[in-house]
Amino acid sequence: MAKTYKFISVLLSEIDKEQGNYPIQYLVPYGPEHPNESAAEKWLEDNAETDKKYILIPIYSFQ
């Protein structure tokens, strides 16, 4: 089983409206998949947008 990481971005304006219950249409995949958490965090440091928050999720695949 392979494990990679991917960011999901959420607009801050939607967080304020929904108070933490995010409708699926506001969760947008952001950037490439990463081989580990530290690589993902490093990539985000260079590419983050200030008007968004990010969720890092693990992705499992059976290859």
HELIX and SHEET records of a PDB file:
HELIX    1   1 LEU A   12  GLU A   18  1                                   7    
HELIX    2   2 ILE A   24  TYR A   26  5                                   3    
HELIX    3   3 GLU A   37  ASN A   47  1                                  11    
SHEET    1   A 3 VAL A  28  HIS A  34  0                                        
SHEET    2   A 3 ALA A   2  LEU A  11 -1                                        
SHEET    3   A 3 LYS A  52  SER A  61 -1                                        
END                                                                             
